[in-house]
Amino acid sequence: MTGGLVRAAAEITVWGAVLFGLAVVSISAVSPVELAVAGAAASGGAVAARRMRRAAGAEVTGVRGAARAVPALPRAVLRGLAALVVAVVARPTGATVRSVRLKPEAHAGWAAALLAASPDTCVIDVPREDTAVVHALRPEAGPLEEVVSQAGGSR
């Protein structure tokens, strides 16, 4: 198999797994027939999703950077929850809106999703591919922001 076929098979497999998982979660009582229907629908949906992505000319980029950023997620979520609890109990004094300059290997799509996963951070806008505007309950950068932003990239 060539590299293109392997990449296509991997993409279809990932789409199929996600769609199959969503279908199974939506079913109240899972039976073999429902699993077969979910599998068939997920397979067709996966092929269609890949074809639509290719027709739109969209490319999957920045995956290596995401793999390095994901390990910071649990710490960021716990830290964000603590900040959110403090904000509920007392008024946050350090809440701020800032622009985060993303590292070149950080794709704006997954970087914004990771930044927004922290309970104390809300992504307001992504005006350019290398910038995300966030509202944060703390004045300092969180663990995920440190991973995806350039040094001195927040203002």
Number of C-alpha atoms within 10 A of each C-alpha: 6 6 8 9 10 11 12 13 14 12 17 22 16 13 21 23 16 14 20 23 14 13 17 18 11 11 12 7 8 11 11 8 9 14 15 12 15 21 19 14 15 23 19 15 17 22 17 14 16 16 13 12 12 11 9 9 8 9 8 8 14 16 13 11 18 18 9 12 20 14 13 16 16 14 14 22 22 14 16 22 15 13 20 19 12 13 17 9 9 9 10 14 10 12 16 15 18 18 18 25 23 25 19 14 16 26 21 23 13 18 28 24 12 22 25 19 18 25 19 24 26 18 21 15 13 16 11 11 13 18 22 23 20 22 18 24 22 19 13 13 15 20 20 23 25 19 22 27 22 16 12 9 16 19 10
